[in-house]
Amino acid sequence: MQRPLMRFCGLLLLGAFVAGCAHVAPSQRGVLARPEMQFDPDIAHVKVIDQVYAAREAASGGRVTGGGGCGCTM
């Protein structure tokens, strides 16, 4: 009983790994590598923009922790 269960789990895991693979054509790789396609292309710029937004709105949320209308963070 345990042997078929292990075999089934192994096949299920293998299927999950294979399903995550996709063929990307060379012409598509250039588009996917562009900075605009990244989540946060410049992390320092994102932090500055978040701090300015929090200071202007006198509130913080999302990625910003602490702070208020003064522009400082905890």
PyMOL Python script that loads the backbone (N, CA, C, O; Angstrom):
from pymol import cmd

cmd.read_pdbstr("""\
ATOM      1  N   MET A   1       0.825  -1.195   0.000  1.00  0.00           N
ATOM      2  CA  MET A   1       0.000   0.000   0.000  1.00  0.00           C
ATOM      3  C   MET A   1       0.866   1.254   0.000  1.00  0.00           C
ATOM      4  O   MET A   1       0.527   2.227  -0.673  1.00  0.00           O
ATOM      5  N   GLN A   2       1.968   1.255   0.733  1.00  0.00           N
ATOM      6  CA  GLN A   2       2.795   2.442   0.835  1.00  0.00           C
ATOM      7  C   GLN A   2       3.589   2.673  -0.456  1.00  0.00           C
ATOM      8  O   GLN A   2       3.844   3.818  -0.828  1.00  0.00           O
ATOM      9  N   ARG A   3       3.970   1.618  -1.122  1.00  0.00           N
ATOM     10  CA  ARG A   3       4.750   1.741  -2.353  1.00  0.00           C
ATOM     11  C   ARG A   3       3.969   2.461  -3.462  1.00  0.00           C
ATOM     12  O   ARG A   3       4.528   3.370  -4.077  1.00  0.00           O
ATOM     13  N   PRO A   4       2.728   2.112  -3.747  1.00  0.00           N
ATOM     14  CA  PRO A   4       1.978   2.852  -4.774  1.00  0.00           C
ATOM     15  C   PRO A   4       1.738   4.313  -4.391  1.00  0.00           C
ATOM     16  O   PRO A   4       1.708   5.184  -5.260  1.00  0.00           O
ATOM     17  N   LEU A   5       1.569   4.582  -3.107  1.00  0.00           N
ATOM     18  CA  LEU A   5       1.365   5.952  -2.657  1.00  0.00           C
ATOM     19  C   LEU A   5       2.618   6.789  -2.899  1.00  0.00           C
ATOM     20  O   LEU A   5       2.525   7.935  -3.339  1.00  0.00           O
ATOM     21  N   MET A   6       3.776   6.227  -2.615  1.00  0.00           N
ATOM     22  CA  MET A   6       5.029   6.935  -2.857  1.00  0.00           C
ATOM     23  C   MET A   6       5.245   7.159  -4.353  1.00  0.00           C
ATOM     24  O   MET A   6       5.715   8.220  -4.764  1.00  0.00           O
ATOM     25  N   ARG A   7       4.908   6.176  -5.151  1.00  0.00           N
ATOM     26  CA  ARG A   7       5.050   6.303  -6.601  1.00  0.00           C
ATOM     27  C   ARG A   7       4.110   7.402  -7.123  1.00  0.00           C
ATOM     28  O   ARG A   7       4.499   8.211  -7.966  1.00  0.00           O
ATOM     29  N   PHE A   8       2.881   7.421  -6.617  1.00  0.00           N
ATOM     30  CA  PHE A   8       1.920   8.439  -7.026  1.00  0.00           C
ATOM     31  C   PHE A   8       2.402   9.834  -6.640  1.00  0.00           C
ATOM     32  O   PHE A   8       2.314  10.767  -7.438  1.00  0.00           O
ATOM     33  N   CYS A   9       2.912   9.973  -5.418  1.00  0.00           N
ATOM     34  CA  CYS A   9       3.418  11.279  -4.973  1.00  0.00           C
ATOM     35  C   CYS A   9       4.616  11.716  -5.809  1.00  0.00           C
ATOM     36  O   CYS A   9       4.745  12.893  -6.146  1.00  0.00           O
ATOM     37  N   GLY A  10       5.477  10.785  -6.140  1.00  0.00           N
ATOM     38  CA  GLY A  10       6.627  11.097  -6.982  1.00  0.00           C
ATOM     39  C   GLY A  10       6.207  11.554  -8.367  1.00  0.00           C
ATOM     40  O   GLY A  10       6.752  12.523  -8.895  1.00  0.00           O
ATOM     41  N   LEU A  11       5.238  10.861  -8.961  1.00  0.00           N
ATOM     42  CA  LEU A  11       4.745  11.257 -10.274  1.00  0.00           C
ATOM     43  C   LEU A  11       4.031  12.606 -10.220  1.00  0.00           C
ATOM     44  O   LEU A  11       4.141  13.412 -11.144  1.00  0.00           O
ATOM     45  N   LEU A  12       3.310  12.841  -9.146  1.00  0.00           N
ATOM     46  CA  LEU A  12       2.633  14.118  -8.975  1.00  0.00           C
ATOM     47  C   LEU A  12       3.642  15.259  -8.863  1.00  0.00           C
ATOM     48  O   LEU A  12       3.446  16.316  -9.462  1.00  0.00           O
ATOM     49  N   LEU A  13       4.703  15.060  -8.115  1.00  0.00           N
ATOM     50  CA  LEU A  13       5.758  16.065  -7.968  1.00  0.00           C
ATOM     51  C   LEU A  13       6.474  16.290  -9.293  1.00  0.00           C
ATOM     52  O   LEU A  13       6.756  17.433  -9.655  1.00  0.00           O
ATOM     53  N   LEU A  14       6.766  15.235 -10.008  1.00  0.00           N
ATOM     54  CA  LEU A  14       7.411  15.348 -11.317  1.00  0.00           C
ATOM     55  C   LEU A  14       6.507  16.115 -12.282  1.00  0.00           C
ATOM     56  O   LEU A  14       6.979  16.964 -13.039  1.00  0.00           O
ATOM     57  N   GLY A  15       5.225  15.816 -12.253  1.00  0.00           N
ATOM     58  CA  GLY A  15       4.277  16.524 -13.113  1.00  0.00           C
ATOM     59  C   GLY A  15       4.210  18.008 -12.795  1.00  0.00           C
ATOM     60  O   GLY A  15       4.078  18.831 -13.702  1.00  0.00           O
ATOM     61  N   ALA A  16       4.299  18.359 -11.521  1.00  0.00           N
ATOM     62  CA  ALA A  16       4.278  19.769 -11.138  1.00  0.00           C
ATOM     63  C   ALA A  16       5.511  20.498 -11.654  1.00  0.00           C
ATOM     64  O   ALA A  16       5.420  21.646 -12.089  1.00  0.00           O
ATOM     65  N   PHE A  17       6.665  19.834 -11.607  1.00  0.00           N
ATOM     66  CA  PHE A  17       7.889  20.461 -12.110  1.00  0.00           C
ATOM     67  C   PHE A  17       7.850  20.605 -13.623  1.00  0.00           C
ATOM     68  O   PHE A  17       8.267  21.635 -14.152  1.00  0.00           O
ATOM     69  N   VAL A  18       7.368  19.613 -14.315  1.00  0.00           N
ATOM     70  CA  VAL A  18       7.324  19.662 -15.774  1.00  0.00           C
ATOM     71  C   VAL A  18       6.305  20.692 -16.255  1.00  0.00           C
ATOM     72  O   VAL A  18       6.529  21.349 -17.271  1.00  0.00           O
ATOM     73  N   ALA A  19       5.199  20.842 -15.544  1.00  0.00           N
ATOM     74  CA  ALA A  19       4.168  21.804 -15.948  1.00  0.00           C
ATOM     75  C   ALA A  19       4.653  23.241 -15.816  1.00  0.00           C
ATOM     76  O   ALA A  19       4.131  24.128 -16.490  1.00  0.00           O
ATOM     77  N   GLY A  20       5.634  23.485 -14.966  1.00  0.00           N
ATOM     78  CA  GLY A  20       6.149  24.830 -14.777  1.00  0.00           C
ATOM     79  C   GLY A  20       7.145  25.246 -15.842  1.00  0.00           C
ATOM     80  O   GLY A  20       7.530  26.414 -15.895  1.00  0.00           O
ATOM     81  N   CYS A  21       7.566  24.340 -16.677  1.00  0.00           N
ATOM     82  CA  CYS A  21       8.532  24.647 -17.722  1.00  0.00           C
ATOM     83  C   CYS A  21       7.816  25.146 -18.974  1.00  0.00           C
ATOM     84  O   CYS A  21       6.742  24.658 -19.326  1.00  0.00           O
ATOM     85  N   ALA A  22       8.413  26.102 -19.624  1.00  0.00           N
ATOM     86  CA  ALA A  22       7.850  26.628 -20.869  1.00  0.00           C
ATOM     87  C   ALA A  22       8.992  26.970 -21.813  1.00  0.00           C
ATOM     88  O   ALA A  22      10.063  27.402 -21.386  1.00  0.00           O
ATOM     89  N   HIS A  23       8.748  26.772 -23.085  1.00  0.00           N
ATOM     90  CA  HIS A  23       9.742  27.112 -24.095  1.00  0.00           C
ATOM     91  C   HIS A  23       9.592  28.590 -24.442  1.00  0.00           C
ATOM     92  O   HIS A  23       8.500  29.056 -24.764  1.00  0.00           O
ATOM     93  N   VAL A  24      10.693  29.313 -24.372  1.00  0.00           N
ATOM     94  CA  VAL A  24      10.690  30.737 -24.714  1.00  0.00           C
ATOM     95  C   VAL A  24      11.561  30.902 -25.948  1.00  0.00           C
ATOM     96  O   VAL A  24      12.734  30.530 -25.949  1.00  0.00           O
ATOM     97  N   ALA A  25      10.982  31.455 -26.984  1.00  0.00           N
ATOM     98  CA  ALA A  25      11.717  31.669 -28.229  1.00  0.00           C
ATOM     99  C   ALA A  25      12.784  32.751 -28.023  1.00  0.00           C
ATOM    100  O   ALA A  25      12.619  33.643 -27.191  1.00  0.00           O
ATOM    101  N   PRO A  26      13.880  32.664 -28.789  1.00  0.00           N
ATOM    102  CA  PRO A  26      14.928  33.686 -28.649  1.00  0.00           C
ATOM    103  C   PRO A  26      14.430  35.103 -28.874  1.00  0.00           C
ATOM    104  O   PRO A  26      14.939  36.040 -28.258  1.00  0.00           O
ATOM    105  N   SER A  27      13.452  35.277 -29.736  1.00  0.00           N
ATOM    106  CA  SER A  27      12.931  36.621 -29.971  1.00  0.00           C
ATOM    107  C   SER A  27      12.142  37.143 -28.771  1.00  0.00           C
ATOM    108  O   SER A  27      12.032  38.355 -28.588  1.00  0.00           O
ATOM    109  N   GLN A  28      11.598  36.255 -27.962  1.00  0.00           N
ATOM    110  CA  GLN A  28      10.847  36.662 -26.782  1.00  0.00           C
ATOM    111  C   GLN A  28      11.753  36.932 -25.585  1.00  0.00           C
ATOM    112  O   GLN A  28      11.370  37.666 -24.674  1.00  0.00           O
ATOM    113  N   ARG A  29      12.927  36.358 -25.578  1.00  0.00           N
ATOM    114  CA  ARG A  29      13.839  36.535 -24.446  1.00  0.00           C
ATOM    115  C   ARG A  29      14.278  37.984 -24.301  1.00  0.00           C
ATOM    116  O   ARG A  29      14.449  38.476 -23.185  1.00  0.00           O
ATOM    117  N   GLY A  30      14.457  38.659 -25.409  1.00  0.00           N
ATOM    118  CA  GLY A  30      14.845  40.068 -25.363  1.00  0.00           C
ATOM    119  C   GLY A  30      13.767  40.925 -24.721  1.00  0.00           C
ATOM    120  O   GLY A  30      14.072  41.853 -23.971  1.00  0.00           O
ATOM    121  N   VAL A  31      12.520  40.623 -25.007  1.00  0.00           N
ATOM    122  CA  VAL A  31      11.412  41.383 -24.431  1.00  0.00           C
ATOM    123  C   VAL A  31      11.299  41.101 -22.940  1.00  0.00           C
ATOM    124  O   VAL A  31      11.065  42.016 -22.150  1.00  0.00           O
ATOM    125  N   LEU A  32      11.463  39.847 -22.553  1.00  0.00           N
ATOM    126  CA  LEU A  32      11.336  39.478 -21.140  1.00  0.00           C
ATOM    127  C   LEU A  32      12.494  39.985 -20.294  1.00  0.00           C
ATOM    128  O   LEU A  32      12.356  40.094 -19.075  1.00  0.00           O
ATOM    129  N   ALA A  33      13.624  40.297 -20.904  1.00  0.00           N
ATOM    130  CA  ALA A  33      14.796  40.763 -20.155  1.00  0.00           C
ATOM    131  C   ALA A  33      14.822  42.277 -19.990  1.00  0.00           C
ATOM    132  O   ALA A  33      15.714  42.795 -19.318  1.00  0.00           O
ATOM    133  N   ARG A  34      13.877  43.005 -20.578  1.00  0.00           N
ATOM    134  CA  ARG A  34      13.856  44.460 -20.474  1.00  0.00           C
ATOM    135  C   ARG A  34      13.601  44.899 -19.033  1.00  0.00           C
ATOM    136  O   ARG A  34      12.901  44.211 -18.290  1.00  0.00           O
ATOM    137  N   PRO A  35      14.166  46.040 -18.636  1.00  0.00           N
ATOM    138  CA  PRO A  35      13.982  46.511 -17.258  1.00  0.00           C
ATOM    139  C   PRO A  35      12.523  46.747 -16.891  1.00  0.00           C
ATOM    140  O   PRO A  35      12.153  46.601 -15.726  1.00  0.00           O
ATOM    141  N   GLU A  36      11.690  47.107 -17.859  1.00  0.00           N
ATOM    142  CA  GLU A  36      10.281  47.349 -17.563  1.00  0.00           C
ATOM    143  C   GLU A  36       9.550  46.082 -17.138  1.00  0.00           C
ATOM    144  O   GLU A  36       8.502  46.157 -16.496  1.00  0.00           O
ATOM    145  N   MET A  37      10.088  44.931 -17.487  1.00  0.00           N
ATOM    146  CA  MET A  37       9.438  43.668 -17.172  1.00  0.00           C
ATOM    147  C   MET A  37       9.788  43.185 -15.762  1.00  0.00           C
ATOM    148  O   MET A  37       9.206  42.207 -15.292  1.00  0.00           O
ATOM    149  N   GLN A  38      10.716  43.841 -15.084  1.00  0.00           N
ATOM    150  CA  GLN A  38      11.107  43.459 -13.736  1.00  0.00           C
ATOM    151  C   GLN A  38      10.112  44.033 -12.741  1.00  0.00           C
ATOM    152  O   GLN A  38       9.469  45.045 -13.021  1.00  0.00           O
ATOM    153  N   PHE A  39       9.979  43.397 -11.581  1.00  0.00           N
ATOM    154  CA  PHE A  39       9.075  43.894 -10.553  1.00  0.00           C
ATOM    155  C   PHE A  39       9.538  45.237 -10.021  1.00  0.00           C
ATOM    156  O   PHE A  39       8.766  46.195 -10.009  1.00  0.00           O
ATOM    157  N   ASP A  40      10.770  45.323  -9.588  1.00  0.00           N
ATOM    158  CA  ASP A  40      11.354  46.569  -9.092  1.00  0.00           C
ATOM    159  C   ASP A  40      12.705  46.749  -9.783  1.00  0.00           C
ATOM    160  O   ASP A  40      13.713  46.242  -9.290  1.00  0.00           O
ATOM    161  N   PRO A  41      12.751  47.458 -10.909  1.00  0.00           N
ATOM    162  CA  PRO A  41      14.009  47.571 -11.645  1.00  0.00           C
ATOM    163  C   PRO A  41      15.104  48.285 -10.857  1.00  0.00           C
ATOM    164  O   PRO A  41      16.269  47.898 -10.954  1.00  0.00           O
ATOM    165  N   ASP A  42      14.767  49.314 -10.083  1.00  0.00           N
ATOM    166  CA  ASP A  42      15.762  50.051  -9.305  1.00  0.00           C
ATOM    167  C   ASP A  42      15.222  50.194  -7.890  1.00  0.00           C
ATOM    168  O   ASP A  42      14.385  51.059  -7.631  1.00  0.00           O
ATOM    169  N   ILE A  43      15.687  49.367  -6.984  1.00  0.00           N
ATOM    170  CA  ILE A  43      15.141  49.304  -5.628  1.00  0.00           C
ATOM    171  C   ILE A  43      15.383  50.610  -4.871  1.00  0.00           C
ATOM    172  O   ILE A  43      14.545  51.009  -4.062  1.00  0.00           O
ATOM    173  N   ALA A  44      16.509  51.284  -5.115  1.00  0.00           N
ATOM    174  CA  ALA A  44      16.777  52.549  -4.418  1.00  0.00           C
ATOM    175  C   ALA A  44      15.771  53.616  -4.854  1.00  0.00           C
ATOM    176  O   ALA A  44      15.278  54.380  -4.025  1.00  0.00           O
ATOM    177  N   HIS A  45      15.471  53.666  -6.133  1.00  0.00           N
ATOM    178  CA  HIS A  45      14.495  54.631  -6.642  1.00  0.00           C
ATOM    179  C   HIS A  45      13.111  54.354  -6.065  1.00  0.00           C
ATOM    180  O   HIS A  45      12.389  55.289  -5.717  1.00  0.00           O
ATOM    181  N   VAL A  46      12.740  53.105  -5.962  1.00  0.00           N
ATOM    182  CA  VAL A  46      11.434  52.728  -5.417  1.00  0.00           C
ATOM    183  C   VAL A  46      11.329  53.158  -3.956  1.00  0.00           C
ATOM    184  O   VAL A  46      10.276  53.637  -3.533  1.00  0.00           O
ATOM    185  N   LYS A  47      12.402  52.997  -3.176  1.00  0.00           N
ATOM    186  CA  LYS A  47      12.380  53.400  -1.768  1.00  0.00           C
ATOM    187  C   LYS A  47      12.232  54.911  -1.615  1.00  0.00           C
ATOM    188  O   LYS A  47      11.511  55.381  -0.735  1.00  0.00           O
ATOM    189  N   VAL A  48      12.913  55.668  -2.467  1.00  0.00           N
ATOM    190  CA  VAL A  48      12.803  57.126  -2.404  1.00  0.00           C
ATOM    191  C   VAL A  48      11.395  57.561  -2.760  1.00  0.00           C
ATOM    192  O   VAL A  48      10.825  58.416  -2.083  1.00  0.00           O
ATOM    193  N   ILE A  49      10.821  56.986  -3.811  1.00  0.00           N
ATOM    194  CA  ILE A  49       9.466  57.343  -4.218  1.00  0.00           C
ATOM    195  C   ILE A  49       8.465  56.985  -3.128  1.00  0.00           C
ATOM    196  O   ILE A  49       7.534  57.750  -2.875  1.00  0.00           O
ATOM    197  N   ASP A  50       8.637  55.841  -2.481  1.00  0.00           N
ATOM    198  CA  ASP A  50       7.749  55.441  -1.389  1.00  0.00           C
ATOM    199  C   ASP A  50       7.845  56.408  -0.214  1.00  0.00           C
ATOM    200  O   ASP A  50       6.832  56.733   0.406  1.00  0.00           O
ATOM    201  N   GLN A  51       9.052  56.868   0.094  1.00  0.00           N
ATOM    202  CA  GLN A  51       9.219  57.789   1.215  1.00  0.00           C
ATOM    203  C   GLN A  51       8.585  59.147   0.896  1.00  0.00           C
ATOM    204  O   GLN A  51       7.951  59.751   1.761  1.00  0.00           O
ATOM    205  N   VAL A  52       8.749  59.621  -0.323  1.00  0.00           N
ATOM    206  CA  VAL A  52       8.144  60.889  -0.719  1.00  0.00           C
ATOM    207  C   VAL A  52       6.628  60.770  -0.703  1.00  0.00           C
ATOM    208  O   VAL A  52       5.942  61.682  -0.242  1.00  0.00           O
ATOM    209  N   TYR A  53       6.102  59.666  -1.198  1.00  0.00           N
ATOM    210  CA  TYR A  53       4.652  59.466  -1.202  1.00  0.00           C
ATOM    211  C   TYR A  53       4.104  59.455   0.221  1.00  0.00           C
ATOM    212  O   TYR A  53       3.071  60.067   0.491  1.00  0.00           O
ATOM    213  N   ALA A  54       4.785  58.766   1.129  1.00  0.00           N
ATOM    214  CA  ALA A  54       4.334  58.699   2.514  1.00  0.00           C
ATOM    215  C   ALA A  54       4.376  60.082   3.166  1.00  0.00           C
ATOM    216  O   ALA A  54       3.497  60.413   3.963  1.00  0.00           O
ATOM    217  N   ALA A  55       5.386  60.893   2.840  1.00  0.00           N
ATOM    218  CA  ALA A  55       5.492  62.232   3.418  1.00  0.00           C
ATOM    219  C   ALA A  55       4.394  63.144   2.882  1.00  0.00           C
ATOM    220  O   ALA A  55       3.834  63.942   3.633  1.00  0.00           O
ATOM    221  N   ARG A  56       4.087  63.039   1.617  1.00  0.00           N
ATOM    222  CA  ARG A  56       3.059  63.905   1.028  1.00  0.00           C
ATOM    223  C   ARG A  56       1.661  63.520   1.487  1.00  0.00           C
ATOM    224  O   ARG A  56       0.821  64.390   1.720  1.00  0.00           O
ATOM    225  N   GLU A  57       1.409  62.242   1.615  1.00  0.00           N
ATOM    226  CA  GLU A  57       0.072  61.792   1.981  1.00  0.00           C
ATOM    227  C   GLU A  57      -0.130  61.732   3.491  1.00  0.00           C
ATOM    228  O   GLU A  57      -1.248  61.506   3.953  1.00  0.00           O
ATOM    229  N   ALA A  58       0.925  61.930   4.261  1.00  0.00           N
ATOM    230  CA  ALA A  58       0.888  61.855   5.721  1.00  0.00           C
ATOM    231  C   ALA A  58       0.359  60.504   6.177  1.00  0.00           C
ATOM    232  O   ALA A  58      -0.322  60.395   7.197  1.00  0.00           O
ATOM    233  N   ALA A  59       0.683  59.495   5.414  1.00  0.00           N
ATOM    234  CA  ALA A  59       0.276  58.125   5.750  1.00  0.00           C
ATOM    235  C   ALA A  59       1.301  57.190   5.146  1.00  0.00           C
ATOM    236  O   ALA A  59       2.046  57.556   4.237  1.00  0.00           O
ATOM    237  N   SER A  60       1.323  55.983   5.664  1.00  0.00           N
ATOM    238  CA  SER A  60       2.226  54.990   5.101  1.00  0.00           C
ATOM    239  C   SER A  60       1.465  53.695   4.912  1.00  0.00           C
ATOM    240  O   SER A  60       0.488  53.417   5.608  1.00  0.00           O
ATOM    241  N   GLY A  61       1.927  52.916   3.967  1.00  0.00           N
ATOM    242  CA  GLY A  61       1.290  51.641   3.703  1.00  0.00           C
ATOM    243  C   GLY A  61       2.055  50.895   2.630  1.00  0.00           C
ATOM    244  O   GLY A  61       2.922  51.461   1.964  1.00  0.00           O
ATOM    245  N   GLY A  62       1.736  49.644   2.467  1.00  0.00           N
ATOM    246  CA  GLY A  62       2.451  48.857   1.469  1.00  0.00           C
ATOM    247  C   GLY A  62       3.844  48.542   1.945  1.00  0.00           C
ATOM    248  O   GLY A  62       4.022  47.822   2.928  1.00  0.00           O
ATOM    249  N   ARG A  63       4.838  49.075   1.256  1.00  0.00           N
ATOM    250  CA  ARG A  63       6.222  48.770   1.582  1.00  0.00           C
ATOM    251  C   ARG A  63       6.826  49.730   2.594  1.00  0.00           C
ATOM    252  O   ARG A  63       7.883  49.434   3.151  1.00  0.00           O
ATOM    253  N   VAL A  64       6.200  50.857   2.850  1.00  0.00           N
ATOM    254  CA  VAL A  64       6.752  51.862   3.752  1.00  0.00           C
ATOM    255  C   VAL A  64       6.371  51.518   5.184  1.00  0.00           C
ATOM    256  O   VAL A  64       5.221  51.178   5.461  1.00  0.00           O
ATOM    257  N   THR A  65       7.327  51.606   6.085  1.00  0.00           N
ATOM    258  CA  THR A  65       7.035  51.362   7.497  1.00  0.00           C
ATOM    259  C   THR A  65       7.250  52.632   8.277  1.00  0.00           C
ATOM    260  O   THR A  65       8.286  53.281   8.130  1.00  0.00           O
ATOM    261  N   GLY A  66       6.306  52.996   9.092  1.00  0.00           N
ATOM    262  CA  GLY A  66       6.443  54.163   9.942  1.00  0.00           C
ATOM    263  C   GLY A  66       6.404  55.451   9.148  1.00  0.00           C
ATOM    264  O   GLY A  66       6.136  55.446   7.946  1.00  0.00           O
ATOM    265  N   GLY A  67       6.670  56.542   9.821  1.00  0.00           N
ATOM    266  CA  GLY A  67       6.716  57.832   9.165  1.00  0.00           C
ATOM    267  C   GLY A  67       5.422  58.598   9.279  1.00  0.00           C
ATOM    268  O   GLY A  67       4.424  58.093   9.793  1.00  0.00           O
ATOM    269  N   GLY A  68       5.449  59.808   8.801  1.00  0.00           N
ATOM    270  CA  GLY A  68       4.277  60.659   8.827  1.00  0.00           C
ATOM    271  C   GLY A  68       4.468  61.816   7.898  1.00  0.00           C
ATOM    272  O   GLY A  68       5.080  61.660   6.842  1.00  0.00           O
ATOM    273  N   GLY A  69       3.967  62.971   8.250  1.00  0.00           N
ATOM    274  CA  GLY A  69       4.051  64.142   7.400  1.00  0.00           C
ATOM    275  C   GLY A  69       5.420  64.773   7.338  1.00  0.00           C
ATOM    276  O   GLY A  69       5.669  65.610   6.470  1.00  0.00           O
ATOM    277  N   CYS A  70       6.322  64.397   8.236  1.00  0.00           N
ATOM    278  CA  CYS A  70       7.641  65.025   8.291  1.00  0.00           C
ATOM    279  C   CYS A  70       8.616  64.447   7.258  1.00  0.00           C
ATOM    280  O   CYS A  70       9.658  65.051   7.000  1.00  0.00           O
ATOM    281  N   GLY A  71       8.307  63.315   6.675  1.00  0.00           N
ATOM    282  CA  GLY A  71       9.193  62.688   5.696  1.00  0.00           C
ATOM    283  C   GLY A  71      10.209  61.762   6.307  1.00  0.00           C
ATOM    284  O   GLY A  71      11.043  61.213   5.588  1.00  0.00           O
ATOM    285  N   CYS A  72      10.172  61.569   7.603  1.00  0.00           N
ATOM    286  CA  CYS A  72      11.118  60.671   8.247  1.00  0.00           C
ATOM    287  C   CYS A  72      10.476  59.287   8.428  1.00  0.00           C
ATOM    288  O   CYS A  72       9.252  59.153   8.438  1.00  0.00           O
ATOM    289  N   THR A  73      11.310  58.284   8.568  1.00  0.00           N
ATOM    290  CA  THR A  73      10.815  56.925   8.819  1.00  0.00           C
ATOM    291  C   THR A  73      11.355  56.454  10.144  1.00  0.00           C
ATOM    292  O   THR A  73      12.386  56.933  10.615  1.00  0.00           O
ATOM    293  N   MET A  74      10.670  55.533  10.730  1.00  0.00           N
ATOM    294  CA  MET A  74      11.095  54.992  12.029  1.00  0.00           C
ATOM    295  C   MET A  74      12.262  54.067  11.873  1.00  0.00           C
ATOM    296  O   MET A  74      12.753  53.520  12.860  1.00  0.00           O
TER     297      MET A  74
END
""", "prot")
cmd.dss("prot")
cmd.show_as("cartoon", "prot")
cmd.util.cbc("prot")
cmd.orient("prot")
